[in-house]
Amino acid sequence: MPQSLAARAAFHEPHLLRVSRSFAYGIGRLDLSLKAAVGLGYLICRILDTIEDAPWANPKDQEAAFSEFNQFLKHRPSEVAVTEWRNRFAKDFNQINEGEQLLLNDAFRVFTEFHALSEGERKVMLKPVLSMSAGMKYFTQRTRDLGRLKLKTLTEANAYCLFVAGVVGELLTGLVGLELKKDLKDLPRESYVDGCHFGLFLQKINLLKDQWGDEKQGRYLVPNRKEMLLSVRTHAPNRKEMLLSVRTHAEKALQYLLSIPLVRTDYRLFCAWALYLGLATLPILESSTADESAPAKLSRTRALMLGTKIEFAIRDDNKLRALFNSLVGEAAKVSDLKIEAGAADLSNQSALAQLNASEGVLQETLPLYEGEMNEAELTKVLLPEA
């Protein structure tokens, strides 16, 4: 018998609080039907994230875990099948954090709930999640082949962020689109692209925030300063360029926020909280160094003050733009984010090599994507300056 929306949301809440307090807060502000759908979607993605991050003793077990996860979404699994899948983690289970352990223990209930959704809800979730699975598997294989994960160009970083977060923006867009149809309203076509940029914005904030800790663990997710990606409209693919690209994604994320009809103010708040919190973190990111032991983080007082401003502005597009410009202006005060003059001094041969590498990334990753964007739109996300 299908569970009520309230029962589903009540099941999600403790898991969400354990794996991501910030998203749990935003999801908790959504109206009940969207809260239940988004909460489930987020937990499914976290299970997939656990497959990627778990310290697997046997790579073949990890490959099988990805494949079986995909099948559990395509076809309703038995409890025995999910238990056997869960047991693949057994040798390394204690090295997984407690929140993810508890979520894996409840995986059968998560998959069962997914198959109890309406056909429309399953459809808008399935393609983004399968895209995420394919992308994570691709980068996991690269890590095994090279001995570590090192993204050499901004295009590679964009592709990584697309699969771990950009497709989440697409999933959210599909779910809120279904809700809007109940009110005889639609999101514009561009919302799928802008929603993807929204996901990339949030992920790049996380990459920059966690950069120094990630690199100590052998995960180089922000391209090195010495490794350049050059074409007519790009510049040095280093931490500064990553910050510049974050600005591009932020502007698209603002467009996404403003495209949400006022009838879904709950979803506006969900997106605005994440967007503006990320923007407010930018000044800290731009001035942080590798010597700092803890990730850059906004103070609780500042976060609460920002939340009050968001609540005040949420139904007024002009106020939302003004708050956006104010936060971007604060970031600009602590850093000169202009294209570095020396970026164009590399030889044409080096520039061509980097451009060819970028094209290689596109050729390898574009076929992994199964979502709503066409190839031209997807390429624009991965190469925003092109």
Legacy VTK file of the C-alpha trace (Angstrom):
# vtk DataFile Version 3.0
C-alpha trace
ASCII
DATASET POLYDATA
POINTS 386 float
0.000 0.000 0.000
1.487 3.392 -0.992
2.604 5.538 1.913
1.189 8.983 2.541
3.250 12.018 1.582
3.663 12.855 5.266
4.958 9.353 6.072
7.416 9.508 3.184
8.725 12.917 4.264
9.027 11.701 7.869
11.141 8.751 6.684
13.401 11.040 4.635
14.004 13.697 7.278
16.394 11.890 9.670
18.398 10.543 6.742
18.631 14.019 5.197
19.747 15.523 8.495
22.510 12.936 8.793
23.892 13.248 5.256
23.355 16.984 4.595
21.948 19.438 7.122
21.968 22.343 4.676
19.863 20.519 2.084
17.636 19.091 4.813
16.781 22.666 5.829
15.889 23.691 2.281
13.895 20.544 1.547
12.030 20.990 4.819
10.687 24.352 3.588
9.043 22.835 0.496
5.328 22.096 0.291
4.555 18.490 1.189
4.215 16.891 -2.264
7.408 18.501 -3.588
9.181 17.843 -0.267
8.472 14.117 -0.557
9.648 13.932 -4.180
12.784 16.053 -3.733
13.695 14.286 -0.495
13.517 10.906 -2.201
15.503 12.145 -5.195
18.233 13.481 -2.932
18.501 10.207 -0.995
18.785 8.230 -4.239
21.622 10.504 -5.334
23.329 10.110 -1.952
23.232 6.328 -2.285
24.922 6.700 -5.651
27.445 9.107 -4.137
28.262 6.477 -1.520
29.041 3.948 -4.260
31.477 6.474 -5.727
33.182 7.456 -2.458
33.266 4.172 -0.523
36.799 2.718 -0.081
36.304 -0.401 -2.200
38.808 -3.213 -1.676
37.807 -4.801 -4.988
37.142 -2.494 -7.989
34.928 -5.157 -9.592
32.561 -4.919 -6.617
32.255 -1.183 -7.191
31.558 -1.660 -10.912
28.893 -4.234 -10.064
27.380 -1.895 -7.453
26.946 0.838 -10.090
25.360 -1.590 -12.568
22.992 -3.131 -10.031
21.978 0.310 -8.746
20.931 1.208 -12.303
18.890 -1.976 -12.607
17.141 -1.299 -9.283
15.873 1.970 -10.748
14.817 0.466 -14.062
13.079 -2.551 -12.517
11.576 -3.012 -9.060
14.119 -5.071 -7.065
13.465 -7.786 -4.510
14.571 -7.277 -0.930
16.978 -10.197 -1.328
18.634 -8.549 -4.350
19.086 -5.239 -2.519
20.469 -7.012 0.560
23.028 -8.852 -1.578
23.936 -5.553 -3.246
24.286 -3.874 0.141
26.570 -6.710 1.254
29.036 -5.790 -1.497
30.027 -2.915 0.798
30.635 -5.310 3.715
34.452 -5.434 3.702
34.696 -1.658 3.815
31.405 -0.833 5.540
32.916 0.527 8.746
34.926 3.055 6.727
31.691 4.618 5.449
30.281 7.365 7.671
27.363 6.458 9.911
24.765 8.499 8.026
25.538 6.727 4.761
25.642 3.330 6.495
22.119 3.875 7.821
20.938 5.027 4.399
22.374 1.907 2.744
20.568 -0.197 5.349
17.299 1.433 4.232
18.084 1.221 0.510
15.326 -1.316 -0.219
12.724 1.061 1.185
14.174 3.889 -0.931
13.981 1.832 -4.147
10.498 0.581 -3.232
9.312 4.155 -2.748
10.789 5.148 -6.107
8.773 2.470 -7.906
5.613 3.586 -6.089
5.882 7.074 -7.618
3.748 8.212 -10.516
5.085 7.448 -13.984
5.805 11.149 -14.496
7.869 11.418 -11.303
9.866 8.288 -12.113
10.552 9.555 -15.616
11.929 12.948 -14.558
14.144 11.302 -11.921
15.406 8.331 -13.926
17.387 9.980 -16.731
19.297 12.457 -14.524
20.176 9.742 -12.002
21.318 7.311 -14.701
23.423 10.120 -16.172
24.947 10.713 -12.739
25.698 7.020 -12.389
27.410 6.857 -15.800
29.467 9.977 -15.089
30.543 8.829 -11.641
31.530 5.440 -13.040
33.580 7.167 -15.765
35.525 9.336 -13.315
35.932 6.418 -10.897
37.513 4.370 -13.688
39.858 7.263 -14.493
40.872 7.407 -10.844
41.755 3.706 -10.880
43.671 4.033 -14.152
45.707 7.046 -13.015
45.992 6.207 -9.317
44.257 9.454 -8.323
41.573 11.808 -9.593
43.141 14.892 -11.140
41.090 17.209 -13.330
43.529 18.911 -15.680
41.278 21.480 -17.380
38.220 23.532 -16.586
36.285 21.483 -19.141
37.078 18.333 -17.181
35.969 20.067 -13.991
32.755 21.163 -15.711
32.085 17.593 -16.867
32.710 16.246 -13.371
30.404 18.857 -11.837
27.753 18.153 -14.478
27.491 14.512 -13.495
27.681 14.912 -9.729
25.482 18.025 -9.434
24.323 19.565 -12.717
21.959 16.689 -13.395
20.479 17.236 -9.918
19.423 20.693 -11.114
17.729 19.000 -14.050
16.007 16.504 -11.754
14.686 19.324 -9.574
13.470 21.210 -12.647
11.535 18.180 -13.810
9.903 17.670 -10.418
8.863 21.288 -9.952
7.634 21.294 -13.556
5.229 18.474 -12.687
3.963 20.449 -9.701
3.459 23.566 -11.833
1.335 21.656 -14.327
-1.175 21.173 -11.492
-1.467 24.980 -11.445
-1.626 25.132 -15.277
1.797 26.768 -15.406
5.049 25.809 -17.096
8.743 26.542 -16.751
10.479 27.886 -19.873
12.624 25.498 -21.901
15.744 27.379 -20.789
15.077 26.285 -17.218
16.674 22.897 -17.849
19.924 24.553 -18.943
19.817 27.188 -16.196
18.964 24.510 -13.629
22.061 22.618 -14.688
24.158 25.782 -14.224
22.576 26.109 -10.764
23.863 22.634 -9.902
27.329 23.431 -11.262
27.440 26.631 -9.226
26.749 24.790 -5.975
29.210 22.012 -6.761
32.038 24.387 -7.656
31.490 26.259 -4.404
31.934 22.909 -2.649
35.048 22.054 -4.668
36.665 25.383 -3.832
35.633 25.121 -0.191
37.059 21.610 0.163
40.025 21.998 -2.211
42.849 21.863 0.297
41.426 18.894 2.173
40.659 17.037 -1.059
44.205 17.522 -2.317
45.636 16.081 0.891
43.601 12.953 0.072
44.856 12.856 -3.520
41.737 14.346 -5.149
42.706 17.284 -7.379
39.326 18.619 -8.462
40.348 22.254 -9.047
42.719 22.339 -12.089
46.339 23.252 -11.362
47.601 26.762 -12.098
50.323 25.449 -14.441
47.913 23.539 -16.623
46.273 25.877 -19.068
43.146 25.548 -21.136
43.342 28.012 -24.007
41.027 28.932 -26.780
40.007 32.331 -28.034
37.623 32.935 -25.140
39.131 31.043 -22.222
41.895 31.730 -19.753
44.113 30.024 -17.194
42.310 26.974 -15.715
43.342 27.534 -12.121
41.604 28.489 -8.893
41.000 32.017 -10.200
39.430 30.701 -13.396
37.287 28.333 -11.375
36.019 31.343 -9.432
35.300 33.184 -12.685
33.347 30.225 -14.024
31.405 30.135 -10.762
30.259 33.694 -11.528
28.970 32.547 -14.929
27.018 29.719 -13.322
25.724 32.082 -10.630
24.222 34.438 -13.215
22.444 31.513 -14.881
21.300 30.306 -11.466
19.759 33.733 -10.841
17.886 33.475 -14.145
16.657 30.076 -13.006
15.462 31.451 -9.680
13.599 34.332 -11.320
11.912 31.983 -13.812
10.090 30.146 -11.011
6.463 31.366 -10.835
5.376 32.985 -7.580
2.848 30.207 -7.055
5.892 28.076 -6.108
7.406 30.445 -3.587
8.455 27.385 -1.587
10.724 26.265 -4.420
11.958 29.828 -4.893
13.064 29.806 -1.262
14.743 26.428 -1.678
16.805 27.692 -4.631
17.447 31.180 -3.226
18.790 29.838 0.051
21.368 27.677 -1.747
22.300 30.336 -4.331
22.762 33.262 -1.947
24.511 31.189 0.704
27.001 30.144 -1.965
27.467 33.738 -3.115
28.026 34.898 0.451
30.771 32.274 0.776
32.672 33.575 -2.274
34.678 36.285 -0.434
35.925 33.642 2.001
36.840 31.299 -0.844
38.673 33.991 -2.786
40.896 34.852 0.162
41.421 31.346 1.576
44.772 29.573 1.258
46.134 26.042 1.421
47.488 26.784 4.908
43.996 26.880 6.391
43.088 23.653 8.157
39.284 23.986 8.020
37.048 24.508 4.960
35.782 28.036 4.312
32.467 28.482 6.065
29.946 31.262 6.628
29.232 32.137 10.256
25.867 31.104 11.681
25.013 34.744 12.457
25.739 35.817 8.878
23.715 32.904 7.531
20.708 33.815 9.687
20.889 37.462 8.621
21.071 36.403 4.990
18.073 34.130 5.463
16.033 37.086 6.718
16.962 39.112 3.623
15.993 36.232 1.348
12.587 35.854 3.017
11.993 39.587 2.560
12.940 39.572 -1.141
11.636 36.216 -2.314
8.483 37.457 -4.100
10.122 40.510 -5.678
12.463 39.953 -8.640
14.016 43.403 -8.322
14.905 42.802 -4.677
16.358 39.396 -5.517
18.530 40.961 -8.238
19.663 43.691 -5.846
20.649 41.122 -3.214
22.497 39.115 -5.871
24.432 42.178 -7.059
25.260 43.130 -3.482
26.764 39.717 -2.724
28.715 39.625 -5.990
30.010 43.111 -5.175
31.238 41.957 -1.769
33.198 39.165 -3.422
34.743 41.563 -5.937
36.138 43.739 -3.125
38.493 41.016 -1.926
39.754 39.782 -5.275
40.665 41.094 -8.717
38.953 38.576 -10.979
40.242 39.759 -14.340
41.727 37.514 -16.998
45.436 37.166 -16.336
47.503 39.052 -18.898
50.014 36.231 -19.252
47.433 33.624 -20.161
47.718 34.318 -23.892
51.516 34.053 -24.004
51.651 30.287 -24.363
52.597 28.847 -27.733
49.924 28.033 -30.279
51.032 24.409 -30.049
50.323 24.336 -26.297
46.987 26.067 -26.793
46.019 23.565 -29.480
47.005 20.642 -27.262
44.812 21.932 -24.452
41.905 22.567 -26.811
42.226 19.051 -28.226
42.224 17.675 -24.678
39.032 19.632 -24.032
37.414 18.172 -27.148
38.480 14.709 -25.991
36.662 15.207 -22.697
33.502 16.194 -24.576
33.727 13.173 -26.873
34.048 10.838 -23.902
31.448 12.388 -21.604
28.638 13.618 -23.889
27.448 10.055 -24.675
27.076 9.369 -20.933
24.373 12.028 -20.553
20.723 10.916 -20.921
18.838 14.049 -19.869
16.634 16.714 -21.438
19.307 19.015 -22.873
20.356 18.617 -26.498
24.021 18.358 -27.501
24.363 22.072 -28.262
22.909 23.046 -24.867
25.056 20.517 -23.046
28.210 21.662 -24.838
27.412 25.237 -23.814
27.285 24.149 -20.185
30.617 22.349 -20.425
32.234 25.158 -22.446
30.378 28.273 -21.200
32.831 30.663 -22.861
32.464 29.062 -26.318
LINES 1 387
386 0 1 2 3 4 5 6 7 8 9 10 11 12 13 14 15 16 17 18 19 20 21 22 23 24 25 26 27 28 29 30 31 32 33 34 35 36 37 38 39 40 41 42 43 44 45 46 47 48 49 50 51 52 53 54 55 56 57 58 59 60 61 62 63 64 65 66 67 68 69 70 71 72 73 74 75 76 77 78 79 80 81 82 83 84 85 86 87 88 89 90 91 92 93 94 95 96 97 98 99 100 101 102 103 104 105 106 107 108 109 110 111 112 113 114 115 116 117 118 119 120 121 122 123 124 125 126 127 128 129 130 131 132 133 134 135 136 137 138 139 140 141 142 143 144 145 146 147 148 149 150 151 152 153 154 155 156 157 158 159 160 161 162 163 164 165 166 167 168 169 170 171 172 173 174 175 176 177 178 179 180 181 182 183 184 185 186 187 188 189 190 191 192 193 194 195 196 197 198 199 200 201 202 203 204 205 206 207 208 209 210 211 212 213 214 215 216 217 218 219 220 221 222 223 224 225 226 227 228 229 230 231 232 233 234 235 236 237 238 239 240 241 242 243 244 245 246 247 248 249 250 251 252 253 254 255 256 257 258 259 260 261 262 263 264 265 266 267 268 269 270 271 272 273 274 275 276 277 278 279 280 281 282 283 284 285 286 287 288 289 290 291 292 293 294 295 296 297 298 299 300 301 302 303 304 305 306 307 308 309 310 311 312 313 314 315 316 317 318 319 320 321 322 323 324 325 326 327 328 329 330 331 332 333 334 335 336 337 338 339 340 341 342 343 344 345 346 347 348 349 350 351 352 353 354 355 356 357 358 359 360 361 362 363 364 365 366 367 368 369 370 371 372 373 374 375 376 377 378 379 380 381 382 383 384 385
